[in-house]
Amino acid sequence: MIFSIILAAGEGTRMKSKLPKVMHKICGKPLLSHVINTAKASGIDKNIVVIGKGGNTVMDTIKEDVFFVEQPMGEGVPYGTGFAVIQAKDYIEDHSHVIILYGDTPLITSNTIKNIIEFHKKGNYEATVLSADFDDPTGYGRIIRDQNGNVLAIVEHKDANEQERDIKEINSGIYCFNGKSLKLALDRLNNNNAQNEYYITDAIKILNDLGLKVGGYKIQDSEEILGINSRFQLSEAERIMRKRINNRHMDNGITMLNPDNTYIDDDVTIGRDTIIYPGAILEGKTSIGEDCIIGQNSRIVDSIIGNKVDIQISTILESKVDDNAHIGPYAYLRPNSEIGKNVKVGDFVEVKNSKIDDNSKASHLSYIGDAYVGKGVNIGCGVVFVNYDGKKKHKTTVQDNAFIGCNVNLISPVEVEEGAYIAAGSTITDKVPKDSLSIARAKQVNKEGWVAKKGLKK
């Protein structure tokens, strides 16, 4: 059995935020969710999350299958990483392996977690420290090894002598323990230090003093262990994660004209041979099909896009667009819009809570709300589906092959039957029968000489 204990109780005062630090997001997910998902992807059987201040917010937000343990808070509580791990002690089994992770270190990869566990097992270590070389290790604990490469100690920067400060290998704070040895060390931790805190680092010294073998697994990519304590570091983690995501999609056959200016959340999926232009933002659980064009500055959130769809400078929220549709430029699909095959939703067209069926088109300057639009329908320029009476929203139905002329108002609830035509400028309040022409506008009246009579002539 392999456990993770994920420490997520830090207050994050340098973030200057009402949110718990681990709830801040990069690439569409809370920092803590990235760590949990990575732990699961690495094959860890059970994940225990230690929470503190703002714990209710964390539990309400995190949907992943984890066990939460609350750390006591308040005056007189000793705190420290060791104290946080102690809160999860009852979950630790003697014959298990335990990985200590941090909710504010979201860049750690599943490969690294797998590798440290394998290294730990093969070396028959009681504990293994994850380390990395830093060109400037100032502020970090240094790894002290013996002639066999085993870890003798971790010396904090402030306690290191001149020779120890020259060491470039630093402690990441991530560890792999044998369960029995970790419990043994936790029972011996004390807080006899200036901060009056319990430190998990001391567990390494305790095990060494007991003559138990401690290993050190060094990673090559030090970016993986970057922690987040400020908004600047949050932005740096976002940059690194975004680059990973974009590289993954390009490796899978996606073209990005400018990856540095393309923003894709972690859960987005994209089909092969899709082309993404600069400034595109793809969020949430969006799915993009094959052979699509996602034009510059388009934003798509929690939506399903079919194959060979062309989207230009448009916003799509919680909607579905089927194959070969053309969206935009400057179209706005609000939640619960469903766009069929070969449909055109053109410039400055807004669609909300509506279905537009196959081969229909609304080319420009229209509002379609709370409606069903059938197949082969033409929606002219300036058409408004008037769906709100001041108290309730009502539905409009336009059946197959109807033709709605320019500047028509459809006052819902109303139905336009199959094959009907509506003359431009009409305001429709009653059902339009099949194959009929509806004209709902006053007869034109010209009053000759009216301008002069009113004294308005210039």
C-alpha positions as a printed NumPy array, in Angstrom:
array([[  0.   ,   0.   ,   0.   ],
       [  1.282,   3.439,  -0.945],
       [ -0.061,   6.54 ,   0.8  ],
       [  0.46 ,  10.208,   0.175],
       [  0.207,  12.809,   2.89 ],
       [ -0.379,  16.163,   1.215],
       [  0.24 ,  19.153,   3.452],
       [ -2.291,  21.881,   2.669],
       [ -2.713,  23.744,   5.941],
       [ -0.451,  26.726,   5.207],
       [ -2.106,  30.122,   5.616],
       [ -0.278,  31.693,   2.663],
       [ -0.091,  35.164,   4.176],
       [  2.183,  36.415,   1.372],
       [ -0.579,  35.707,  -1.143],
       [ -2.604,  38.499,   0.499],
       [ -5.849,  36.706,  -0.256],
       [ -9.084,  35.631,   1.402],
       [ -8.658,  32.225,  -0.27 ],
       [ -6.564,  29.45 ,   1.259],
       [ -3.298,  29.352,  -0.679],
       [ -3.879,  25.884,  -2.141],
       [ -7.192,  27.055,  -3.642],
       [ -5.523,  29.504,  -6.012],
       [ -5.604,  28.178,  -9.567],
       [ -3.163,  27.514, -12.362],
       [ -4.364,  26.267, -15.739],
       [ -7.934,  26.011, -14.516],
       [ -7.44 ,  23.935, -11.357],
       [ -6.628,  24.674,  -7.72 ],
       [ -2.992,  24.053,  -6.819],
       [ -4.082,  21.231,  -4.522],
       [ -6.038,  19.494,  -7.31 ],
       [ -2.915,  19.36 ,  -9.468],
       [ -1.006,  17.641,  -6.649],
       [ -3.825,  15.179,  -5.931],
       [ -4.227,  14.263,  -9.602],
       [ -0.48 ,  13.784,  -9.982],
       [ -0.418,  11.528,  -6.93 ],
       [ -3.253,   9.422,  -8.362],
       [ -1.575,   9.23 , -11.769],
       [  1.562,   7.882, -10.091],
       [ -0.347,   4.917,  -8.662],
       [ -0.741,   6.033,  -5.055],
       [ -3.513,   4.07 ,  -3.364],
       [ -4.762,   6.578,  -0.804],
       [ -4.296,  10.344,  -0.536],
       [ -4.58 ,  12.112,   2.811],
       [ -4.845,  15.898,   2.765],
       [ -3.993,  17.863,   5.911],
       [ -5.961,  21.11 ,   6.048],
       [ -5.992,  24.066,   8.434],
       [ -7.294,  27.611,   8.162],
       [ -9.951,  27.783,   5.447],
       [-10.352,  24.021,   5.585],
       [-14.097,  24.148,   4.918],
       [-13.444,  26.037,   1.691],
       [-10.92 ,  23.405,   0.67 ],
       [-13.278,  20.514,   1.404],
       [-16.153,  22.208,  -0.425],
       [-14.003,  22.875,  -3.503],
       [-11.944,  19.72 ,  -3.906],
       [-13.956,  17.031,  -5.681],
       [-11.206,  14.422,  -5.937],
       [-11.451,  11.283,  -3.789],
       [ -9.232,  12.057,  -0.805],
       [ -9.279,  11.797,   2.986],
       [ -9.195,  15.119,   4.808],
       [ -7.521,  15.553,   8.176],
       [ -7.849,  18.839,  10.036],
       [ -4.828,  20.34 ,  11.758],
       [ -5.559,  22.202,  15.01 ],
       [ -5.245,  25.959,  14.69 ],
       [ -4.903,  28.806,  17.145],
       [ -2.702,  30.236,  19.845],
       [ -0.384,  27.726,  21.478],
       [ -0.487,  25.242,  18.581],
       [  3.111,  24.339,  17.663],
       [  2.608,  24.09 ,  13.879],
       [  5.387,  23.077,  11.448],
       [  5.561,  20.427,   8.73 ],
       [  6.196,  17.681,  11.265],
       [  3.132,  18.681,  13.268],
       [  1.027,  18.55 ,  10.074],
       [  2.254,  15.038,   9.23 ],
       [  1.523,  13.901,  12.795],
       [ -2.178,  14.656,  12.169],
       [ -2.228,  11.85 ,   9.569],
       [ -0.328,   9.355,  11.687],
       [ -3.35 ,   7.133,  12.329],
       [ -3.656,   6.459,   8.58 ],
       [ -0.08 ,   5.182,   8.275],
       [  0.343,   1.407,   8.128],
       [  3.583,  -0.286,   9.21 ],
       [  4.152,  -2.086,   5.91 ],
       [  3.189,   0.818,   3.677],
       [  5.171,   3.411,   1.8  ],
       [  4.353,   7.071,   2.414],
       [  5.05 ,  10.039,   0.14 ],
       [  5.048,  13.5  ,   1.741],
       [  3.82 ,  16.113,  -0.752],
       [  2.74 ,  19.755,  -0.58 ],
       [ -0.451,  21.348,  -1.805],
       [  1.444,  24.44 ,  -2.929],
       [  3.957,  22.511,  -5.08 ],
       [  1.825,  21.691,  -8.139],
       [  4.589,  21.136, -10.708],
       [  5.749,  17.795,  -9.361],
       [  5.166,  15.075, -11.992],
       [  3.866,  11.544, -11.703],
       [  7.087,  10.216, -13.261],
       [  9.13 ,  11.777, -10.47 ],
       [  6.877,  10.296,  -7.804],
       [  7.072,   6.87 ,  -9.448],
       [ 10.86 ,   7.15 ,  -9.734],
       [ 11.456,   8.112,  -6.099],
       [  9.257,   5.227,  -4.922],
       [ 11.153,   2.778,  -7.146],
       [ 14.519,   4.209,  -6.016],
       [ 13.405,   3.944,  -2.388],
       [ 12.339,   0.308,  -2.724],
       [ 15.387,  -0.846,  -4.695],
       [ 17.767,   0.775,  -2.244],
       [ 16.008,  -0.704,   0.786],
       [ 15.907,   2.724,   2.389],
       [ 13.827,   3.63 ,   5.418],
       [ 13.477,   7.158,   4.075],
       [ 14.37 ,   8.863,   0.8  ],
       [ 14.752,  12.605,   0.256],
       [ 13.889,  14.186,  -3.083],
       [ 16.645,  16.667,  -3.94 ],
       [ 17.783,  18.917,  -6.772],
       [ 20.805,  21.035,  -7.664],
       [ 20.254,  24.807,  -7.535],
       [ 22.753,  27.295,  -8.93 ],
       [ 21.781,  29.568,  -6.058],
       [ 20.773,  27.392,  -3.095],
       [ 20.465,  30.322,  -0.682],
       [ 17.734,  29.721,   1.866],
       [ 17.416,  25.99 ,   1.216],
       [ 18.47 ,  23.079,   3.383],
       [ 21.622,  21.369,   2.052],
       [ 21.894,  17.615,   1.5  ],
       [ 24.887,  16.062,   3.279],
       [ 25.837,  12.651,   1.856],
       [ 28.319,  10.003,   2.952],
       [ 30.868,   8.327,   0.686],
       [ 28.226,   5.801,  -0.43 ],
       [ 25.785,   8.5  ,  -1.475],
       [ 23.419,   7.965,   1.434],
       [ 21.956,  11.035,   3.122],
       [ 23.571,  11.746,   6.465],
       [ 21.78 ,  14.978,   7.256],
       [ 19.866,  17.996,   5.995],
       [ 21.453,  21.216,   7.198],
       [ 19.353,  24.361,   7.078],
       [ 20.977,  27.357,   5.399],
       [ 21.07 ,  29.418,   8.585],
       [ 22.816,  26.567,  10.423],
       [ 25.272,  25.634,   7.648],
       [ 28.98 ,  26.391,   7.854],
       [ 30.887,  27.889,   4.936],
       [ 31.758,  24.514,   3.433],
       [ 28.157,  23.265,   3.693],
       [ 26.806,  26.456,   2.097],
       [ 28.883,  25.687,  -1.003],
       [ 26.803,  22.547,  -1.56 ],
       [ 24.38 ,  23.002,  -4.483],
       [ 22.151,  20.016,  -3.706],
       [ 19.074,  21.118,  -1.769],
       [ 16.182,  19.478,   0.04 ],
       [ 12.857,  19.713,  -1.825],
       [ 10.826,  18.869,   1.279],
       [  9.34 ,  15.856,  -0.525],
       [ 10.08 ,  12.453,   1.019],
       [  9.318,   8.768,   0.714],
       [  9.188,   6.813,   3.988],
       [  8.562,   3.276,   5.075],
       [  5.416,   3.516,   7.18 ],
       [  6.855,   1.945,  10.327],
       [  9.966,   4.141,  10.242],
       [  7.93 ,   7.289,   9.682],
       [  5.77 ,   6.562,  12.727],
       [  8.918,   5.845,  14.709],
       [ 10.372,   9.217,  13.737],
       [  7.113,  11.105,  14.368],
       [  7.022,   9.734,  17.922],
       [ 10.489,  11.197,  18.508],
       [  9.956,  14.652,  16.991],
       [ 10.223,  17.617,  19.32 ],
       [  9.765,  21.354,  18.992],
       [ 12.83 ,  22.485,  20.901],
       [ 13.724,  25.236,  18.462],
       [ 13.416,  28.991,  18.131],
       [ 10.125,  28.715,  16.243],
       [  8.654,  26.178,  18.676],
       [  7.547,  24.06 ,  15.689],
       [  7.807,  20.41 ,  14.676],
       [  9.746,  19.839,  11.44 ],
       [  9.516,  16.755,   9.228],
       [ 13.162,  17.472,   8.292],
       [ 14.119,  16.288,  11.792],
       [ 12.752,  12.842,  10.935],
       [ 15.758,  12.315,   8.654],
       [ 18.205,  13.041,  11.474],
       [ 16.248,  10.803,  13.858],
       [ 16.406,   7.84 ,  11.467],
       [ 20.118,   8.393,  10.844],
       [ 20.784,   8.538,  14.589],
       [ 18.996,   5.2  ,  14.886],
       [ 21.356,   3.763,  12.273],
       [ 18.67 ,   3.424,   9.619],
       [ 19.469,   3.914,   5.943],
       [ 18.364,   7.18 ,   4.276],
       [ 18.666,   7.744,   0.542],
       [ 18.581,  10.78 ,  -1.702],
       [ 16.953,  10.821,  -5.141],
       [ 18.053,  13.799,  -7.23 ],
       [ 15.843,  15.116, -10.04 ],
       [ 17.184,  16.943, -13.084],
       [ 14.322,  19.401, -13.561],
       [ 14.357,  21.642, -10.512],
       [ 11.194,  23.427, -11.712],
       [  9.192,  20.467, -10.423],
       [  9.823,  21.381,  -6.798],
       [  9.063,  25.091,  -7.02 ],
       [  6.682,  26.042,  -4.225],
       [  4.198,  28.893,  -4.391],
       [  4.199,  31.56 ,  -1.701],
       [  3.378,  34.705,  -3.671],
       [  1.348,  35.9  ,  -6.63 ],
       [  4.53 ,  36.182,  -8.669],
       [  5.396,  32.542,  -7.985],
       [  1.806,  31.637,  -8.889],
       [  2.283,  33.289, -12.278],
       [  5.592,  31.481, -12.775],
       [  3.946,  28.127, -12.037],
       [  1.16 ,  29.002, -14.488],
       [  3.759,  29.749, -17.17 ],
       [  5.571,  26.45 , -16.615],
       [  2.387,  24.383, -16.471],
       [  0.959,  26.088, -19.555],
       [  4.135,  25.282, -21.486],
       [  3.86 ,  21.615, -20.483],
       [  0.214,  21.472, -21.553],
       [  0.857,  23.17 , -24.894],
       [  3.839,  20.922, -25.628],
       [  1.704,  17.87 , -24.877],
       [ -0.938,  18.97 , -27.377],
       [  1.625,  19.778, -30.047],
       [  3.216,  16.355, -29.532],
       [ -0.263,  14.908, -30.166],
       [ -0.618,  16.616, -33.543],
       [ -1.971,  20.108, -32.788],
       [ -0.619,  23.232, -34.501],
       [ -0.158,  26.356, -32.381],
       [  0.989,  29.458, -34.179],
       [  2.249,  31.036, -30.952],
       [  2.302,  28.672, -27.963],
       [  3.495,  31.446, -25.644],
       [  0.222,  33.281, -26.279],
       [ -2.125,  30.29 , -26.146],
       [ -3.903,  29.407, -22.893],
       [ -5.218,  25.868, -22.43 ],
       [ -6.478,  24.369, -19.168],
       [ -5.26 ,  20.982, -18.03 ],
       [ -8.48 ,  19.042, -18.727],
       [ -8.979,  20.291, -22.308],
       [ -8.803,  17.686, -25.087],
       [ -8.017,  18.543, -28.722],
       [ -8.166,  16.381, -31.854],
       [ -5.406,  16.052, -34.439],
       [ -4.7  ,  18.655, -37.104],
       [ -6.571,  21.378, -35.282],
       [ -4.935,  24.791, -35.658],
       [ -4.955,  27.236, -32.748],
       [ -4.212,  30.897, -33.338],
       [ -2.616,  33.318, -30.841],
       [ -4.71 ,  34.549, -27.953],
       [ -7.03 ,  31.526, -27.872],
       [ -8.233,  30.579, -24.374],
       [ -9.604,  27.05 , -23.859],
       [-10.938,  26.447, -20.359],
       [-12.453,  23.776, -18.128],
       [-13.44 ,  20.438, -19.64 ],
       [-13.624,  21.728, -23.194],
       [-13.283,  19.145, -25.982],
       [-12.173,  20.201, -29.466],
       [-12.479,  17.801, -32.409],
       [-10.135,  17.183, -35.337],
       [ -9.302,  19.587, -38.19 ],
       [-10.744,  22.632, -36.422],
       [ -9.583,  26.222, -36.639],
       [ -9.68 ,  28.135, -33.358],
       [ -9.142,  31.739, -34.384],
       [ -7.284,  34.445, -32.554],
       [ -8.665,  35.679, -29.229],
       [-11.435,  33.072, -29.118],
       [-12.518,  31.869, -25.674],
       [-14.161,  28.468, -25.207],
       [-15.272,  27.267, -21.757],
       [-16.652,  23.822, -20.808],
       [-17.889,  23.22 , -24.344],
       [-17.87 ,  20.414, -26.914],
       [-16.672,  21.322, -30.404],
       [-17.033,  18.808, -33.249],
       [-14.756,  18.155, -36.223],
       [-13.858,  20.712, -38.916],
       [-15.371,  23.602, -36.984],
       [-14.157,  27.13 , -37.778],
       [-14.328,  29.554, -34.842],
       [-13.193,  33.142, -35.344],
       [-12.761,  35.683, -32.517],
       [-15.76 ,  34.361, -30.587],
       [-16.833,  33.336, -27.088],
       [-18.456,  29.947, -26.421],
       [-19.644,  29.03 , -22.915],
       [-21.006,  25.625, -21.814],
       [-22.342,  24.83 , -25.278],
       [-22.05 ,  22.299, -28.081],
       [-21.039,  22.947, -31.69 ],
       [-21.369,  20.116, -34.208],
       [-19.234,  19.257, -37.247],
       [-18.47 ,  21.758, -40.029],
       [-20.085,  24.691, -38.238],
       [-18.784,  28.235, -38.701],
       [-18.809,  30.529, -35.677],
       [-17.99 ,  34.223, -35.738],
       [-16.291,  36.524, -35.974],
       [-17.518,  38.121, -32.736],
       [-20.252,  35.563, -32.068],
       [-21.345,  34.877, -28.49 ],
       [-22.704,  31.43 , -27.552],
       [-24.009,  31.578, -24.009],
       [-24.667,  28.489, -21.851],
       [-26.811,  25.641, -23.143],
       [-26.561,  26.544, -26.8  ],
       [-26.492,  23.668, -29.271],
       [-25.3  ,  24.361, -32.797],
       [-25.893,  21.683, -35.451],
       [-23.877,  20.513, -38.437],
       [-23.007,  23.007, -41.182],
       [-24.56 ,  25.861, -39.224],
       [-23.318,  29.412, -39.566],
       [-23.481,  31.727, -36.558],
       [-21.976,  34.906, -37.914],
       [-20.636,  38.207, -36.685],
       [-22.292,  39.786, -33.654],
       [-24.836,  36.985, -33.301],
       [-25.731,  35.99 , -29.746],
       [-27.273,  32.614, -28.919],
       [-28.528,  31.609, -25.476],
       [-30.227,  28.397, -24.28 ],
       [-31.188,  27.5  , -27.83 ],
       [-30.762,  24.774, -30.42 ],
       [-30.025,  25.646, -34.032],
       [-30.367,  22.527, -36.161],
       [-28.329,  21.419, -39.186],
       [-27.729,  23.657, -42.223],
       [-29.303,  26.775, -40.719],
       [-27.663,  30.184, -40.617],
       [-27.794,  33.417, -38.673],
       [-25.199,  35.446, -40.483],
       [-25.083,  38.682, -38.515],
       [-26.451,  41.011, -35.848],
       [-29.146,  38.775, -34.322],
       [-30.206,  37.552, -30.885],
       [-31.54 ,  33.989, -30.522],
       [-32.637,  33.171, -26.983],
       [-34.703,  30.307, -25.522],
       [-35.493,  28.921, -28.952],
       [-35.537,  25.924, -31.212],
       [-34.506,  26.691, -34.798],
       [-35.016,  23.813, -37.225],
       [-33.01 ,  22.653, -40.214],
       [-32.298,  24.838, -43.217],
       [-33.595,  28.017, -41.576],
       [-32.39 ,  31.498, -42.57 ],
       [-32.244,  34.086, -39.791],
       [-31.874,  37.528, -41.358],
       [-29.804,  40.461, -40.137],
       [-31.151,  42.178, -37.04 ],
       [-33.613,  39.448, -36.02 ],
       [-34.495,  39.407, -32.313],
       [-36.114,  36.501, -30.472],
       [-37.984,  38.508, -27.82 ],
       [-37.979,  35.918, -25.059],
       [-38.558,  37.922, -21.863],
       [-41.842,  39.54 , -20.814],
       [-40.455,  41.171, -17.688],
       [-41.23 ,  38.229, -15.439],
       [-40.631,  34.974, -17.359],
       [-38.647,  33.634, -20.283],
       [-40.658,  32.076, -23.117],
       [-39.733,  29.805, -25.991],
       [-39.823,  30.459, -29.727],
       [-39.969,  27.616, -32.264],
       [-38.968,  28.049, -35.896],
       [-39.544,  24.907, -37.944],
       [-37.472,  23.541, -40.837],
       [-36.782,  25.658, -43.934],
       [-38.439,  28.799, -42.598],
       [-37.124,  32.189, -43.737],
       [-36.965,  35.045, -41.213],
       [-36.401,  38.401, -42.919],
       [-34.226,  41.242, -41.642],
       [-35.209,  43.222, -38.528],
       [-37.964,  40.822, -37.492],
       [-39.086,  40.615, -33.856],
       [-40.402,  37.197, -32.786],
       [-42.432,  37.833, -29.615],
       [-42.341,  34.575, -27.684],
       [-44.055,  32.291, -27.072],
       [-44.588,  31.967, -30.787],
       [-44.197,  29.335, -33.514],
       [-43.15 ,  29.709, -37.131],
       [-44.169,  26.566, -38.99 ],
       [-42.238,  24.696, -41.664],
       [-41.408,  26.563, -44.849],
       [-43.004,  29.859, -43.729],
       [-41.613,  33.263, -44.708],
       [-41.657,  36.414, -42.583],
       [-41.281,  39.76 , -44.3  ],
       [-38.544,  42.12 , -43.205],
       [-39.445,  44.54 , -40.434],
       [-42.322,  42.452, -39.07 ],
       [-43.199,  41.992, -35.414],
       [-44.681,  38.497, -35.02 ],
       [-46.98 ,  37.737, -32.085],
       [-49.05 ,  34.822, -33.468],
       [-48.336,  31.474, -35.092],
       [-47.175,  31.659, -38.714],
       [-48.749,  28.763, -40.705],
       [-46.779,  26.37 , -42.885],
       [-45.633,  27.698, -46.276],
       [-47.276,  31.099, -45.7  ],
       [-45.921,  34.656, -45.861],
       [-46.44 ,  36.755, -42.758],
       [-46.29 ,  40.553, -42.926],
       [-46.77 ,  42.402, -39.661],
       [-45.968,  46.037, -40.307],
       [-48.014,  49.188, -40.931],
       [-48.624,  50.385, -44.495],
       [-46.164,  53.085, -45.527],
       [-47.606,  56.627, -45.517],
       [-45.793,  59.552, -47.197],
       [-46.873,  63.093, -46.168],
       [-45.605,  65.435, -48.842],
       [-44.462,  68.903, -47.754],
       [-44.448,  67.915, -44.078],
       [-40.857,  69.126, -43.47 ],
       [-41.566,  72.655, -44.728],
       [-44.854,  72.876, -42.829],
       [-43.038,  72.023, -39.591],
       [-40.328,  74.57 , -40.284],
       [-37.635,  71.931, -40.274],
       [-36.192,  72.546, -43.723],
       [-32.501,  73.516, -43.694]])
